[in-house]
């Protein structure tokens, strides 16, 4: 039967009549992704869903840290559904399904617990952890001897536009009017990484109409913020430093970062993932520098370090 021709009641029955709740989640993800499902869910890919995975993980951590049992249950369920959803995306590409991922995890954990599922004797958690690390190394050797699974080529392209907002942020002022409801703006964002938080706040403000009309204006605003930061840097160079200057430096630098995130948002590039990618790139280049140098890096001049960095950059680019 063509999924696009199935009625809403039949779709609901398919989800609710599954043999168990996890199977219901699997059916729900399938229904949302199939023709006749949800336009937003059908549009998503492995890149676009990454920020949502990060957000739900942080929401779960926040629920655990605050010991909010009901919220803990809700957020754990939300994260579990995202796991199911990612597995669905992988299944559609012909890579694996949720059961394959679960079986691989079970097999790995059984292998790493020979003191439970085998004859190995250990004394205490410390020895368990030491043995765990040894077993991880054994797994790497096994993979080297066999066929190491290559990462499937991702056809989804670079990071794409985020979609589907969840509720945002902290109670605000009521302008002295006791009859006015406190603002909810910013309420549930404190747990987020700063770049992701800035992006989320900006998107919420944009939904209220508070946003730049075009990228050119956003870029001009960045120049303006950089100009204000440059003025403070000049004060530093003239040794005109006091407590107020240091405080303003933090404020102005924060404004620059906030504006950079806004520019990234207007370019449809998730800032958190973009910076993460740059961190990974820097790690790769720095490791290459260490590999290329015949002496410890800390013994080299800045000029030689820069030469090594450029050589490492070129080497990685050529590979």
Backbone as CSV, one residue per row, in Angstrom:
resi,resn,N_x,N_y,N_z,CA_x,CA_y,CA_z,C_x,C_y,C_z
1,UNK,0.843,-1.203,0.000,0.000,0.000,0.000,0.875,1.250,0.000
2,UNK,0.496,2.236,-0.791,1.239,3.486,-0.858,1.025,4.283,0.430
3,UNK,2.109,4.589,1.208,1.950,5.313,2.474,1.240,6.646,2.324
4,UNK,1.390,7.292,1.153,0.790,8.615,0.965,-0.727,8.553,0.868
5,UNK,-1.284,7.356,0.635,-2.739,7.215,0.502,-3.395,6.743,1.791
6,UNK,-2.594,6.452,2.814,-3.146,5.969,4.084,-3.716,7.142,4.876
7,UNK,-4.894,6.970,5.460,-5.538,8.022,6.230,-4.871,8.241,7.575
8,UNK,-5.171,9.396,8.199,-4.540,9.752,9.470,-4.877,8.759,10.577
9,UNK,-6.117,8.232,10.594,-6.503,7.276,11.635,-5.720,5.976,11.505
10,UNK,-5.463,5.560,10.277,-4.680,4.339,10.051,-3.222,4.534,10.461
11,UNK,-2.701,5.730,10.218,-1.328,6.032,10.628,-1.209,5.999,12.150
12,UNK,-2.198,6.601,12.824,-2.190,6.626,14.282,-2.300,5.214,14.846
13,UNK,-3.152,4.399,14.227,-3.319,3.011,14.663,-2.006,2.239,14.514
14,UNK,-1.309,2.492,13.437,-0.025,1.819,13.195,0.974,2.136,14.303
15,UNK,0.981,3.391,14.751,1.912,3.811,15.798,1.490,3.272,17.161
16,UNK,0.204,3.395,17.481,-0.271,3.040,18.818,-0.382,1.536,19.046
17,UNK,-0.560,0.767,17.986,-0.754,-0.676,18.130,0.533,-1.478,17.992
18,UNK,1.675,-0.809,18.039,2.955,-1.522,17.972,3.109,-2.402,19.204
19,UNK,3.951,-3.423,19.086,4.075,-4.424,20.151,4.628,-3.861,21.453
20,UNK,5.415,-2.787,21.396,5.927,-2.145,22.605,6.255,-0.689,22.278
21,UNK,6.533,0.106,23.314,6.669,1.553,23.130,7.845,1.935,22.234
22,UNK,8.950,1.198,22.304,10.079,1.517,21.427,9.710,1.229,19.974
23,UNK,8.969,0.137,19.757,8.504,-0.160,18.405,7.556,0.935,17.919
24,UNK,6.775,1.503,18.849,5.903,2.631,18.497,6.730,3.807,17.995
25,UNK,7.867,4.039,18.650,8.760,5.117,18.203,9.293,4.836,16.803
26,UNK,9.657,3.591,16.550,10.173,3.209,15.237,9.109,3.440,14.172
27,UNK,7.877,3.038,14.475,6.774,3.233,13.532,6.482,4.716,13.339
28,UNK,6.569,5.490,14.437,6.319,6.932,14.363,7.334,7.612,13.441
29,UNK,8.617,7.273,13.607,9.648,7.851,12.747,9.401,7.492,11.286
30,UNK,8.975,6.247,11.051,8.705,5.800,9.683,7.543,6.575,9.075
31,UNK,6.463,6.727,9.844,5.277,7.440,9.352,5.617,8.896,9.034
32,UNK,6.392,9.539,9.916,6.753,10.941,9.701,7.622,11.134,8.460
33,UNK,8.455,10.133,8.162,9.399,10.246,7.049,8.819,9.793,5.710
34,UNK,7.793,8.975,5.735,7.235,8.422,4.503,6.411,9.455,3.735
35,UNK,6.169,9.222,2.445,5.257,10.095,1.690,3.919,10.199,2.417
36,UNK,3.404,11.408,2.511,2.177,11.624,3.266,2.430,11.889,4.730
37,UNK,3.709,11.898,5.126,4.070,12.179,6.513,4.189,13.669,6.771
38,UNK,5.181,14.037,7.600,5.367,15.450,7.966,6.396,16.098,7.045
39,UNK,6.032,17.232,6.448,6.934,17.924,5.521,8.266,18.279,6.176
40,UNK,8.208,18.753,7.444,9.445,19.144,8.125,10.334,17.927,8.364
41,UNK,9.759,16.850,8.894,10.543,15.640,9.170,11.128,15.042,7.894
42,UNK,10.372,15.098,6.810,10.841,14.541,5.537,12.001,15.361,4.955
43,UNK,12.064,16.621,5.338,13.101,17.513,4.815,14.450,17.322,5.519
44,UNK,14.429,16.733,6.718,15.647,16.665,7.525,16.647,15.632,7.010
45,UNK,17.923,15.869,7.361,18.981,14.922,7.019,19.953,14.834,8.193
46,UNK,21.021,14.080,8.021,21.965,13.852,9.115,22.613,15.145,9.598
47,UNK,22.843,16.093,8.710,23.441,17.366,9.108,22.451,18.255,9.848
48,UNK,21.271,18.405,9.302,20.298,19.333,9.888,19.830,18.886,11.265
49,UNK,19.911,17.574,11.547,19.428,17.063,12.831,20.480,17.119,13.934
50,UNK,21.732,17.354,13.578,22.783,17.351,14.601,22.570,18.391,15.703
51,UNK,22.233,19.655,15.369,22.004,20.625,16.438,20.867,20.220,17.374
52,UNK,19.846,19.539,16.843,18.730,19.101,17.683,19.173,17.995,18.638
53,UNK,20.066,17.138,18.171,20.613,16.092,19.030,21.408,16.712,20.170
54,UNK,22.224,17.700,19.843,23.005,18.406,20.852,22.092,19.098,21.856
55,UNK,21.072,19.741,21.360,20.136,20.465,22.224,19.408,19.520,23.171
56,UNK,18.907,18.403,22.642,18.173,17.450,23.487,19.089,16.817,24.528
57,UNK,20.347,16.575,24.167,21.294,16.009,25.131,21.521,16.980,26.283
58,UNK,21.645,18.264,25.961,21.844,19.265,27.011,20.578,19.438,27.854
59,UNK,19.420,19.332,27.242,18.173,19.414,28.004,18.069,18.241,28.975
60,UNK,18.497,17.070,28.539,18.486,15.895,29.417,19.454,16.090,30.577
61,UNK,20.649,16.581,30.282,21.633,16.832,31.342,21.081,17.827,32.354
62,UNK,20.423,18.863,31.851,19.828,19.872,32.741,18.772,19.236,33.649
63,UNK,17.944,18.357,33.095,16.909,17.685,33.887,17.530,16.799,34.958
64,UNK,18.620,16.128,34.623,19.308,15.267,35.591,19.930,16.111,36.697
65,UNK,20.572,17.203,36.316,21.247,18.055,37.295,20.272,18.710,38.262
66,UNK,19.064,19.003,37.787,18.056,19.637,38.642,17.193,18.620,39.381
67,UNK,17.432,17.325,39.147,16.683,16.238,39.795,15.178,16.370,39.583
68,UNK,14.800,16.856,38.413,13.387,16.958,38.038,12.992,15.642,37.372
69,UNK,12.364,14.755,38.142,12.111,13.390,37.673,11.208,13.356,36.447
70,UNK,10.122,14.132,36.482,9.201,14.123,35.341,9.868,14.686,34.085
71,UNK,10.626,15.760,34.267,11.339,16.342,33.131,12.432,15.397,32.641
72,UNK,13.067,14.699,33.583,14.079,13.695,33.241,13.460,12.633,32.331
73,UNK,12.298,12.138,32.711,11.616,11.117,31.906,11.268,11.662,30.522
74,UNK,10.751,12.889,30.486,10.359,13.493,29.210,11.568,13.697,28.297
75,UNK,12.641,14.260,28.863,13.818,14.558,28.045,14.534,13.281,27.604
76,UNK,14.504,12.258,28.447,15.097,10.979,28.059,14.332,10.385,26.881
77,UNK,13.010,10.530,26.927,12.186,10.066,25.811,12.460,10.842,24.537
78,UNK,12.632,12.165,24.676,12.932,13.000,23.500,14.257,12.592,22.862
79,UNK,15.258,12.342,23.713,16.561,11.938,23.185,16.478,10.554,22.547
80,UNK,15.704,9.675,23.172,15.529,8.331,22.617,14.882,8.396,21.235
81,UNK,13.897,9.290,21.079,13.264,9.404,19.765,14.252,9.909,18.719
82,UNK,15.140,10.817,19.118,16.136,11.290,18.160,17.074,10.160,17.745
83,UNK,17.404,9.269,18.682,18.220,8.094,18.341,17.484,7.256,17.304
84,UNK,16.192,7.041,17.537,15.363,6.284,16.590,15.317,7.001,15.240
85,UNK,15.185,8.322,15.273,15.089,9.104,14.040,16.389,9.021,13.233
86,UNK,17.523,9.145,13.927,18.806,9.019,13.233,18.966,7.624,12.635
87,UNK,18.517,6.615,13.372,18.587,5.246,12.851,17.719,5.111,11.607
88,UNK,16.581,5.794,11.597,15.705,5.770,10.427,16.413,6.397,9.218
89,UNK,17.103,7.519,9.444,17.842,8.163,8.360,18.915,7.228,7.810
90,UNK,19.594,6.525,8.707,20.624,5.573,8.283,20.005,4.405,7.518
91,UNK,18.846,3.953,7.984,18.151,2.841,7.320,17.752,3.226,5.898
92,UNK,17.281,4.451,5.728,16.881,4.910,4.398,18.059,4.953,3.421
93,UNK,19.268,5.133,3.968,20.460,5.125,3.123,20.986,3.710,2.892
94,UNK,20.355,2.715,3.547,20.788,1.335,3.395,22.006,0.978,4.230
95,UNK,22.299,1.768,5.271,23.480,1.527,6.096,23.203,0.507,7.202
96,UNK,22.192,0.785,8.014,21.806,-0.091,9.125,20.485,0.416,9.679
97,UNK,19.850,-0.382,10.543,18.644,0.093,11.223,18.896,0.128,12.729
98,UNK,17.882,0.471,13.495,18.034,0.607,14.945,18.457,-0.704,15.583
99,UNK,17.909,-1.815,15.097,18.243,-3.123,15.657,19.713,-3.458,15.416
100,UNK,20.230,-3.092,14.237,21.651,-3.321,13.951,22.530,-2.532,14.918
101,UNK,22.162,-1.264,15.155,22.938,-0.418,16.059,22.892,-0.964,17.482
102,UNK,21.691,-1.407,17.902,21.540,-1.956,19.248,22.357,-3.236,19.405
103,UNK,22.311,-4.110,18.390,23.058,-5.366,18.455,24.556,-5.102,18.512
104,UNK,25.039,-4.143,17.724,26.464,-3.807,17.735,26.893,-3.309,19.112
105,UNK,26.036,-2.507,19.747,26.341,-1.987,21.075,26.349,-3.106,22.110
106,UNK,25.363,-4.005,22.031,25.299,-5.141,22.964,26.539,-6.017,22.813
107,UNK,26.890,-6.348,21.582,28.069,-7.189,21.327,29.334,-6.550,21.895
108,UNK,29.459,-5.232,21.704,30.641,-4.516,22.197,30.707,-4.554,23.718
109,UNK,29.564,-4.311,24.367,29.543,-4.260,25.826,29.737,-5.638,26.447
110,UNK,29.223,-6.673,25.813,29.460,-8.038,26.303,30.952,-8.353,26.217
111,UNK,31.566,-7.962,25.099,33.003,-8.189,24.912,33.819,-7.456,25.969
112,UNK,33.366,-6.253,26.351,34.115,-5.451,27.316,33.800,-5.797,28.771
113,UNK,32.941,-6.789,28.989,32.620,-7.230,30.350,32.905,-8.724,30.520
114,UNK,34.135,-9.159,30.262,34.448,-10.585,30.416,34.373,-11.053,31.865
115,UNK,34.447,-10.124,32.802,34.312,-10.464,34.222,32.858,-10.760,34.590
116,UNK,31.934,-10.395,33.703,30.509,-10.675,33.925,30.052,-11.837,33.048
117,UNK,30.472,-11.813,31.785,29.998,-12.806,30.817,31.059,-13.860,30.473
118,UNK,32.192,-13.825,31.170,33.252,-14.803,30.934,33.872,-15.239,32.244
119,UNK,35.104,-15.723,32.167,35.774,-16.287,33.343,36.782,-15.344,33.982
120,UNK,36.940,-14.142,33.436,37.939,-13.215,33.962,37.600,-12.790,35.385
121,UNK,38.619,-12.774,36.254,38.446,-12.342,37.634,39.043,-10.948,37.806
122,UNK,38.286,-10.052,38.371,38.770,-8.696,38.641,38.468,-8.338,40.083
123,UNK,39.240,-7.381,40.610,39.003,-6.934,41.986,38.772,-5.429,41.991
124,UNK,37.525,-5.034,42.021,37.181,-3.625,42.126,37.008,-2.904,40.801
125,UNK,36.370,-1.729,40.901,36.044,-0.945,39.710,37.286,-0.446,38.982
126,UNK,38.360,-0.166,39.742,39.578,0.323,39.115,40.158,-0.676,38.135
127,UNK,40.158,-1.953,38.524,40.680,-2.990,37.637,39.761,-3.191,36.438
128,UNK,38.458,-3.023,36.676,37.496,-3.121,35.571,37.812,-2.069,34.509
129,UNK,38.084,-0.830,34.948,38.378,0.252,34.005,39.684,0.004,33.252
130,UNK,40.697,-0.497,33.966,41.965,-0.806,33.297,41.762,-1.867,32.230
131,UNK,40.996,-2.902,32.572,40.733,-3.977,31.616,39.896,-3.474,30.449
132,UNK,38.966,-2.544,30.747,38.123,-1.930,29.708,38.988,-1.281,28.636
133,UNK,39.993,-0.522,29.078,40.876,0.161,28.126,41.698,-0.838,27.312
134,UNK,42.130,-1.922,27.953,42.870,-2.963,27.226,41.991,-3.598,26.153
135,UNK,40.733,-3.845,26.507,39.805,-4.459,25.558,39.517,-3.526,24.383
136,UNK,39.453,-2.217,24.658,39.254,-1.254,23.571,40.418,-1.322,22.586
137,UNK,41.642,-1.476,23.129,42.808,-1.595,22.254,42.752,-2.888,21.444
138,UNK,42.265,-3.958,22.084,42.103,-5.230,21.366,41.121,-5.076,20.210
139,UNK,40.046,-4.337,20.463,39.047,-4.108,19.411,39.672,-3.391,18.217
140,UNK,40.527,-2.412,18.514,41.193,-1.677,17.433,42.070,-2.606,16.604
141,UNK,42.782,-3.520,17.290,43.644,-4.464,16.580,42.819,-5.410,15.718
142,UNK,41.678,-5.836,16.264,40.789,-6.727,15.511,40.296,-6.028,14.246
143,UNK,39.937,-4.742,14.389,39.464,-3.971,13.238,40.563,-3.799,12.196
144,UNK,41.809,-3.620,12.656,42.928,-3.464,11.723,43.161,-4.742,10.932
145,UNK,43.019,-5.883,11.616,43.264,-7.168,10.962,42.165,-7.510,9.967
146,UNK,40.954,-7.114,10.321,39.829,-7.351,9.419,39.608,-6.129,8.559
147,UNK,38.407,-5.998,8.037,38.067,-4.842,7.200,37.501,-3.758,8.089
148,UNK,38.230,-2.692,8.248,37.753,-1.580,9.059,36.624,-0.877,8.323
149,UNK,35.454,-0.738,8.961,34.313,-0.127,8.270,34.575,1.318,7.904
150,UNK,34.486,1.618,6.633,34.651,2.997,6.175,33.399,3.782,6.477
151,UNK,33.568,5.077,6.711,32.406,5.937,6.905,31.712,6.106,5.569
152,UNK,30.413,5.802,5.498,29.702,5.963,4.226,29.751,7.416,3.771
153,UNK,29.894,7.597,2.486,29.942,8.961,1.954,28.617,9.652,2.200
154,UNK,28.691,10.832,2.809,27.472,11.568,3.149,27.004,12.379,1.952
155,UNK,25.813,12.096,1.501,25.262,12.793,0.337,24.419,13.997,0.730
156,UNK,24.389,14.290,2.055,23.509,15.362,2.499,24.124,16.745,2.332
157,UNK,25.411,16.797,2.018,26.049,18.088,1.803,26.467,18.741,3.103
158,UNK,26.882,19.998,3.062,27.349,20.703,4.242,26.205,20.995,5.195
159,UNK,26.541,21.561,6.347,25.530,21.870,7.356,24.396,22.685,6.745
160,UNK,23.175,22.267,7.034,22.036,22.914,6.398,21.228,23.716,7.403
161,UNK,20.211,24.381,6.913,19.384,25.245,7.738,18.690,24.474,8.839
162,UNK,18.689,25.068,10.031,17.968,24.445,11.133,16.480,24.637,10.933
163,UNK,15.700,23.688,11.460,14.257,23.814,11.399,13.662,23.362,12.701
164,UNK,12.405,23.694,12.944,11.714,23.194,14.101,12.291,23.676,15.406
165,UNK,11.767,24.721,15.965,12.265,25.237,17.222,11.588,24.550,18.389
166,UNK,12.332,24.413,19.502,11.711,24.024,20.752,11.549,25.285,21.575
167,UNK,10.878,25.158,22.723,10.593,26.333,23.527,11.861,27.000,24.010
168,UNK,11.920,28.308,24.045,13.093,29.014,24.566,12.780,29.646,25.916
169,UNK,13.403,30.207,26.586,14.118,30.922,27.588,13.758,31.633,28.884
170,UNK,14.609,32.427,29.788,14.363,32.770,31.217,13.335,33.872,31.437
171,UNK,12.717,33.793,32.585,11.692,34.759,32.932,12.232,36.169,32.830
172,UNK,11.420,37.068,32.328,11.869,38.440,32.181,11.057,39.374,33.050
173,UNK,11.312,40.661,32.901,10.622,41.654,33.702,9.225,41.896,33.178
174,UNK,8.389,42.502,34.021,7.004,42.777,33.625,6.750,44.272,33.501
175,UNK,7.855,45.070,33.483,7.733,46.533,33.344,6.881,47.136,34.451
176,UNK,6.906,46.475,35.632,6.174,47.014,36.766,4.683,46.794,36.716
177,UNK,4.184,46.122,35.732,2.755,45.868,35.602,2.439,44.484,36.159
178,UNK,1.823,44.380,37.367,1.562,43.079,37.991,0.581,42.223,37.204
179,UNK,-0.207,42.840,36.330,-1.188,42.078,35.551,-0.567,41.456,34.302
180,UNK,0.670,41.851,34.008,1.336,41.373,32.798,2.126,40.104,33.091
181,UNK,1.975,39.099,32.222,2.706,37.839,32.391,4.200,38.069,32.168
182,UNK,5.072,37.459,33.024,6.521,37.592,32.809,6.917,37.025,31.448
183,UNK,7.889,37.651,30.832,8.361,37.167,29.533,9.007,35.801,29.679
184,UNK,8.733,34.932,28.721,9.336,33.601,28.698,10.599,33.585,27.841
185,UNK,10.964,34.733,27.288,12.099,34.786,26.368,13.393,34.366,27.075
186,UNK,14.069,33.414,26.496,15.345,32.950,27.040,15.242,31.932,28.148
187,UNK,14.032,31.441,28.434,13.824,30.635,29.638,14.600,29.333,29.670
188,UNK,14.628,28.603,28.569,15.255,27.274,28.582,16.512,27.223,27.719
189,UNK,17.366,28.237,27.878,18.577,28.264,27.054,19.868,28.286,27.863
190,UNK,19.774,28.448,29.182,20.980,28.624,29.994,21.915,27.425,29.923
191,UNK,21.363,26.242,29.673,22.163,25.008,29.647,22.889,24.821,28.320
192,UNK,22.560,25.613,27.321,23.134,25.412,25.987,24.552,25.978,25.889
193,UNK,25.390,25.399,25.016,26.677,26.039,24.712,26.415,27.454,24.208
194,UNK,27.317,28.375,24.509,27.058,29.797,24.255,26.714,30.100,22.798
195,UNK,27.423,29.485,21.852,27.140,29.769,20.445,25.744,29.298,20.060
196,UNK,25.390,28.110,20.497,24.065,27.562,20.195,22.985,28.390,20.885
197,UNK,23.291,28.830,22.114,22.330,29.655,22.852,22.075,30.972,22.124
198,UNK,23.153,31.612,21.664,23.014,32.878,20.939,22.157,32.691,19.693
199,UNK,22.418,31.620,18.952,21.643,31.349,17.736,20.168,31.147,18.057
200,UNK,19.903,30.422,19.129,18.520,30.133,19.503,17.785,31.411,19.908
201,UNK,18.453,32.257,20.691,17.842,33.522,21.099,17.561,34.411,19.887
202,UNK,18.494,34.452,18.962,18.317,35.261,17.754,17.148,34.759,16.914
203,UNK,17.020,33.442,16.809,15.915,32.883,16.021,14.576,33.175,16.686
204,UNK,14.551,33.129,18.021,13.321,33.449,18.742,12.955,34.919,18.551
205,UNK,13.956,35.791,18.611,13.708,37.221,18.399,13.219,37.467,16.977
206,UNK,13.793,36.735,16.022,13.394,36.893,14.615,11.937,36.513,14.411
207,UNK,11.477,35.505,15.152,10.074,35.099,15.048,9.134,36.210,15.504
208,UNK,9.661,37.108,16.351,8.880,38.258,16.823,9.068,39.469,15.911
209,UNK,9.830,39.287,14.832,10.053,40.383,13.892,11.285,41.208,14.163
210,UNK,12.059,40.851,15.218,13.250,41.616,15.562,14.466,40.963,14.908
211,UNK,14.775,41.391,13.684,15.863,40.780,12.929,16.283,41.715,11.804
212,UNK,17.498,41.519,11.324,17.976,42.282,10.181,17.288,41.794,8.916
213,UNK,17.104,42.720,7.963,16.432,42.366,6.712,17.337,41.612,5.747
214,UNK,18.648,41.864,5.842,19.561,41.241,4.877,20.938,41.024,5.487
215,UNK,21.723,40.193,4.819,23.051,39.825,5.311,24.002,41.020,5.312
216,UNK,23.848,41.922,4.351,24.736,43.090,4.257,24.681,43.904,5.546
217,UNK,23.470,44.117,6.075,23.322,44.886,7.315,23.943,44.155,8.501
218,UNK,23.809,42.834,8.508,24.414,42.041,9.585,25.932,42.179,9.534
219,UNK,26.472,42.120,8.332,27.929,42.250,8.172,28.406,43.632,8.603
220,UNK,27.630,44.680,8.290,27.979,46.038,8.717,27.961,46.145,10.241
221,UNK,26.995,45.476,10.856,26.907,45.486,12.315,28.139,44.831,12.936
222,UNK,28.628,43.779,12.301,29.850,43.129,12.790,31.028,44.098,12.730
223,UNK,31.136,44.848,11.631,32.200,45.857,11.513,32.075,46.899,12.624
224,UNK,30.840,47.285,12.928,30.605,48.278,13.983,31.079,47.753,15.336
225,UNK,30.736,46.495,15.626,31.134,45.894,16.908,32.647,45.714,16.980
226,UNK,33.259,45.346,15.862,34.719,45.208,15.829,35.393,46.561,16.046
227,UNK,34.785,47.627,15.521,35.321,48.969,15.722,35.324,49.354,17.190
228,UNK,34.245,49.027,17.895,34.169,49.323,19.330,35.202,48.518,20.111
229,UNK,35.414,47.286,19.696,36.434,46.455,20.344,37.832,47.010,20.078
230,UNK,38.066,47.483,18.848,39.371,48.054,18.488,39.709,49.269,19.347
231,UNK,38.704,50.074,19.682,38.938,51.246,20.528,39.454,50.833,21.897
232,UNK,38.893,49.766,22.437,39.337,49.284,23.747,40.725,48.664,23.671
233,UNK,40.998,47.989,22.562,42.332,47.406,22.381,43.383,48.511,22.319
234,UNK,43.027,49.643,21.700,43.937,50.798,21.664,44.239,51.291,23.070
235,UNK,43.214,51.298,23.922,43.414,51.710,25.316,44.384,50.769,26.017
236,UNK,44.272,49.489,25.703,45.190,48.510,26.288,46.624,48.799,25.868
237,UNK,46.806,49.100,24.596,48.151,49.354,24.070,48.759,50.628,24.650
238,UNK,47.886,51.552,25.083,48.361,52.797,25.696,48.455,52.666,27.216
239,UNK,48.244,51.418,27.699,48.278,51.142,29.145,47.218,51.912,29.914
240,UNK,46.122,52.245,29.236,45.013,52.939,29.904,44.000,51.894,30.387
241,UNK,44.485,51.037,31.274,43.666,49.906,31.701,43.207,50.108,33.138
242,UNK,41.914,49.998,33.356,41.358,49.973,34.707,40.239,48.941,34.730
243,UNK,39.570,48.816,35.851,38.534,47.790,35.999,37.408,47.969,34.992
244,UNK,37.056,49.223,34.703,35.950,49.474,33.774,36.319,49.052,32.352
245,UNK,37.586,49.274,31.964,38.036,48.882,30.625,37.995,47.368,30.481
246,UNK,38.457,46.646,31.501,38.444,45.184,31.454,37.019,44.653,31.356
247,UNK,36.112,45.284,32.096,34.708,44.869,32.044,34.126,45.128,30.660
248,UNK,34.450,46.281,30.091,33.954,46.623,28.751,34.549,45.711,27.686
249,UNK,35.807,45.298,27.876,36.433,44.371,26.937,35.640,43.075,26.847
250,UNK,35.254,42.554,27.995,34.462,41.322,28.020,33.123,41.532,27.328
251,UNK,32.492,42.674,27.605,31.198,42.982,26.990,31.311,43.115,25.474
252,UNK,32.317,43.878,25.026,32.452,44.127,23.587,32.853,42.867,22.825
253,UNK,33.713,42.062,23.438,34.097,40.811,22.791,32.889,39.882,22.685
254,UNK,32.061,39.891,23.730,30.826,39.107,23.684,29.897,39.586,22.582
255,UNK,29.820,40.910,22.403,28.982,41.469,21.334,29.479,41.037,19.954
256,UNK,30.805,41.004,19.793,31.377,40.567,18.515,31.007,39.113,18.241
257,UNK,31.171,38.267,19.261,30.841,36.846,19.095,29.358,36.661,18.787
258,UNK,28.511,37.423,19.485,27.067,37.344,19.257,26.739,37.736,17.824
259,UNK,27.430,38.766,17.330,27.192,39.238,15.963,27.689,38.225,14.933
260,UNK,28.804,37.552,15.229,29.316,36.513,14.330,28.303,35.372,14.224
261,UNK,27.718,34.999,15.354,26.687,33.954,15.347,25.495,34.402,14.509
262,UNK,25.127,35.661,14.631,24.005,36.193,13.854,24.303,36.132,12.359
263,UNK,25.543,36.461,11.989,25.943,36.376,10.582,25.867,34.927,10.100
264,UNK,26.342,34.004,10.928,26.281,32.576,10.576,24.836,32.132,10.388
265,UNK,23.956,32.623,11.257,22.533,32.262,11.153,21.943,32.747,9.838
266,UNK,22.266,33.964,9.456,21.754,34.501,8.195,22.343,33.779,6.984
267,UNK,23.492,33.142,7.177,24.112,32.361,6.102,23.680,30.894,6.146
268,UNK,22.762,30.573,7.073,22.272,29.199,7.234,23.391,28.227,7.608
269,UNK,24.314,28.694,8.438,25.406,27.840,8.923,25.325,27.776,10.449
270,UNK,25.023,26.610,11.043,24.994,26.503,12.505,26.365,26.838,13.095
271,UNK,26.449,27.894,13.887,27.736,28.379,14.393,28.442,27.343,15.261
272,UNK,27.684,26.629,16.092,28.279,25.633,16.986,29.014,24.559,16.189
273,UNK,28.362,24.036,15.166,28.972,22.988,14.349,30.112,23.543,13.500
274,UNK,29.963,24.782,13.054,31.015,25.408,12.257,32.296,25.556,13.073
275,UNK,32.148,26.044,14.313,33.318,26.206,15.178,33.896,24.847,15.563
276,UNK,33.025,23.878,15.787,33.490,22.517,16.083,34.349,22.000,14.930
277,UNK,33.897,22.257,13.706,34.665,21.836,12.540,36.024,22.510,12.487
278,UNK,36.070,23.799,12.838,37.346,24.518,12.850,38.275,23.978,13.935
279,UNK,37.701,23.599,15.077,38.505,22.991,16.149,39.132,21.687,15.672
280,UNK,38.327,20.866,14.994,38.839,19.596,14.476,39.939,19.838,13.440
281,UNK,39.744,20.860,12.632,40.740,21.212,11.614,42.049,21.650,12.275
282,UNK,41.938,22.451,13.334,43.131,22.912,14.043,43.856,21.748,14.711
283,UNK,43.086,20.826,15.295,43.686,19.643,15.926,44.494,18.851,14.906
284,UNK,43.900,18.630,13.737,44.581,17.862,12.691,45.875,18.555,12.262
285,UNK,45.819,19.871,12.119,47.008,20.619,11.686,48.092,20.615,12.762
286,UNK,47.674,20.743,14.022,48.657,20.782,15.103,49.320,19.420,15.275
287,UNK,48.523,18.360,15.146,49.109,17.019,15.216,50.099,16.799,14.079
288,UNK,49.754,17.318,12.910,50.664,17.203,11.765,51.955,17.972,12.031
289,UNK,51.848,19.126,12.679,53.041,19.893,13.049,53.955,19.069,13.952
290,UNK,53.347,18.423,14.944,54.130,17.611,15.880,54.805,16.447,15.168
291,UNK,54.071,15.844,14.228,54.626,14.714,13.477,55.767,15.146,12.564
292,UNK,55.654,16.335,12.005,56.654,16.813,11.042,57.920,17.342,11.717
293,UNK,57.804,17.743,12.975,58.947,18.340,13.665,59.847,17.262,14.278
294,UNK,61.160,17.442,14.136,62.124,16.493,14.709,62.464,16.829,16.153
295,UNK,61.994,17.980,16.623,62.230,18.404,18.010,60.899,18.841,18.619
296,UNK,60.803,18.872,19.969,59.567,19.337,20.607,59.206,20.753,20.160
297,UNK,57.928,20.991,19.947,57.492,22.296,19.439,57.835,23.436,20.385
298,UNK,57.807,23.159,21.694,58.037,24.243,22.650,59.461,24.812,22.578
299,UNK,60.358,24.115,21.879,61.726,24.612,21.734,61.938,25.443,20.488
300,UNK,60.890,25.628,19.691,61.011,26.354,18.422,60.559,27.804,18.554
301,UNK,61.097,28.648,17.702,60.676,30.050,17.668,59.290,30.150,17.039
302,UNK,58.639,31.274,17.274,57.308,31.484,16.704,57.359,31.458,15.179
303,UNK,58.442,31.989,14.613,58.586,31.997,13.152,58.642,30.578,12.598
304,UNK,59.422,29.700,13.266,59.525,28.310,12.815,58.207,27.570,13.029
305,UNK,57.520,27.885,14.123,56.213,27.268,14.380,55.217,27.646,13.291
306,UNK,55.247,28.911,12.877,54.348,29.363,11.818,54.668,28.657,10.501
307,UNK,55.969,28.482,10.215,56.371,27.759,9.003,55.874,26.318,9.042
308,UNK,55.997,25.687,10.214,55.519,24.310,10.378,54.010,24.238,10.189
309,UNK,53.304,25.222,10.759,51.846,25.233,10.648,51.412,25.339,9.192
310,UNK,52.056,26.225,8.443,51.710,26.390,7.028,52.036,25.127,6.230
311,UNK,53.147,24.466,6.589,53.512,23.218,5.916,52.503,22.119,6.230
312,UNK,52.083,22.059,7.495,51.087,21.062,7.899,49.760,21.315,7.194
313,UNK,49.390,22.583,7.101,48.153,22.974,6.417,48.182,22.543,4.955
314,UNK,49.317,22.793,4.298,49.453,22.429,2.886,49.436,20.915,2.701
315,UNK,50.074,20.205,3.628,50.132,18.743,3.541,48.740,18.135,3.655
316,UNK,47.971,18.629,4.620,46.613,18.112,4.815,45.734,18.465,3.624
317,UNK,45.893,19.670,3.118,45.092,20.122,1.974,45.372,19.275,0.734
318,UNK,46.633,18.840,0.597,47.027,18.055,-0.578,46.609,16.596,-0.475
319,UNK,46.361,16.137,0.750,46.040,14.709,0.943,44.585,14.408,0.613
